[in-house]
Amino acid sequence: QVQLVESGGGLVQPGGSLRLSCTASRSIFSPNAMAWYRQAPGKERELVATLNSASTTNYADSVKGRFTISRNNAKNTVYLQMNSLKPEDTAVYYCNVREVTSTALNEYWGQGTQVTVSA
C-alpha cells in the first residue's frame, strides 16, 4: 500500500505560479507512471500531466508550455510546476501513481489539493 500526501495548493492571482508536491510513503516499483489530474466544480476529472519511469512526459493541451511535471526519486516525490496560471486552472488537483509489480498493477490517489486562480 502507498499513501500519497499532496501540498502546495492555494490562492494565486492570474499570471502567477504555484508548485504542487506529492510525496509517496515508499519507493514506487518500476515500471511506473506518476500523474496529476484535476477536477473543477461540475466537471469530470481530467488528466493534466504524466511522467513515467522512462522519463516520458505528456500534457493536456490546455496546460502545454505552462505546466511542468517532474520527480525526485530519492524523495519519492512528484511535482507539478504551474506557471502563467489562468482562472480556468481552478480545480482540485490530485496526484496519481501506478506501479507494476511482479504480481499486480497497483494504482493510488492522493487526497487532493485546492488550487484557486482569482484576482
C-alpha positions as CSV (number, residue, x, y, z in Angstrom):
1,Q,0.0,0.0,0.0
2,V,1.1,3.6,-0.7
3,Q,-0.1,6.8,0.9
4,L,0.2,9.9,-1.2
5,V,0.4,13.3,0.5
6,E,-0.1,16.4,-1.6
7,S,0.8,20.0,-0.8
8,G,1.4,23.4,-2.4
9,G,-2.2,24.4,-3.4
10,G,-3.6,27.7,-2.6
11,L,-5.0,31.0,-3.9
12,V,-3.0,32.8,-6.6
13,Q,-3.7,35.7,-9.0
14,P,-3.9,35.2,-12.7
15,G,-0.5,35.0,-14.2
16,G,1.0,33.7,-11.0
17,S,2.7,30.4,-10.2
18,L,2.4,27.5,-7.8
19,R,4.3,24.3,-7.3
20,L,2.4,21.2,-6.2
21,S,4.2,18.3,-4.5
22,C,3.1,14.8,-3.9
23,T,5.1,12.5,-1.7
24,A,4.7,8.8,-1.5
25,S,5.1,6.8,1.7
26,R,7.6,4.4,0.0
27,S,9.5,4.0,-3.2
28,I,7.5,3.2,-6.2
29,F,8.2,0.0,-8.2
30,S,9.2,0.3,-11.8
31,P,7.8,0.4,-14.3
32,N,5.5,3.1,-13.1
33,A,3.8,6.3,-14.0
34,M,3.0,9.3,-11.9
35,A,0.4,11.8,-12.9
36,W,-1.6,14.9,-11.9
37,Y,-5.3,15.1,-12.5
38,R,-7.7,17.9,-11.7
39,Q,-11.4,18.3,-11.2
40,A,-13.2,21.6,-11.4
41,P,-16.7,22.1,-9.9
42,G,-19.4,20.5,-12.0
43,K,-16.8,18.9,-14.3
44,E,-15.3,15.5,-14.7
45,R,-11.8,14.7,-13.5
46,E,-9.3,15.3,-16.3
47,L,-5.7,14.3,-16.9
48,V,-3.2,17.2,-16.6
49,A,0.2,15.6,-16.9
50,T,2.0,12.3,-16.7
51,L,5.6,11.2,-16.2
52,N,6.7,7.6,-16.4
53,S,9.7,5.8,-15.2
54,A,11.3,6.2,-18.7
55,S,11.1,9.9,-18.1
56,T,8.5,10.4,-20.8
57,T,6.1,13.2,-20.2
58,N,2.7,14.1,-21.6
59,Y,0.5,17.1,-21.0
60,A,-3.1,18.2,-21.7
61,D,-3.3,20.7,-24.5
62,S,-4.7,23.3,-22.1
63,V,-1.5,23.3,-20.0
64,K,1.3,22.7,-22.5
65,G,4.0,25.3,-22.2
66,R,2.8,26.4,-18.8
67,F,3.0,23.4,-16.5
68,T,5.9,21.1,-15.9
69,I,5.8,17.7,-14.2
70,S,9.0,16.3,-12.6
71,R,10.1,13.9,-10.0
72,N,12.7,13.3,-7.3
73,N,13.1,9.6,-6.9
74,A,15.3,9.9,-3.8
75,K,12.4,11.8,-2.1
76,N,9.6,9.7,-3.6
77,T,8.1,12.9,-4.7
78,V,6.5,14.2,-7.9
79,Y,6.0,17.9,-8.6
80,L,3.8,20.0,-10.8
81,Q,5.2,23.4,-11.5
82,M,2.3,25.7,-12.7
83,N,3.1,29.0,-14.4
84,S,1.0,31.6,-16.1
85,L,-2.0,30.4,-14.2
86,K,-5.5,31.2,-15.5
87,P,-8.8,31.3,-13.7
88,E,-9.8,28.1,-15.7
89,D,-7.0,26.3,-13.9
90,T,-9.0,26.5,-10.7
91,A,-9.7,22.9,-9.5
92,V,-8.8,20.3,-7.0
93,Y,-5.6,18.7,-8.1
94,Y,-5.0,15.0,-7.5
95,C,-1.8,13.0,-7.6
96,N,-2.0,9.5,-9.1
97,V,0.6,6.8,-9.1
98,R,0.5,3.5,-11.0
99,E,3.1,0.8,-10.4
100,V,3.7,-2.6,-11.9
101,T,5.0,-5.3,-9.6
102,S,5.7,-9.0,-10.3
103,T,2.1,-9.8,-9.3
104,A,-0.1,-6.8,-9.8
105,L,-0.8,-3.4,-11.3
106,N,-1.4,-1.0,-8.4
107,E,-3.0,2.5,-8.5
108,Y,-3.0,5.1,-5.8
109,W,-4.6,8.5,-5.4
110,G,-3.8,11.5,-3.2
111,Q,-6.4,13.3,-1.2
112,G,-6.4,16.4,-3.5
113,T,-5.2,19.9,-3.0
114,Q,-7.3,23.0,-4.0
115,V,-5.9,25.5,-6.5
116,T,-7.8,28.7,-6.9
117,V,-6.8,31.3,-9.5
118,S,-8.6,34.6,-8.9
119,A,-8.0,38.3,-8.8
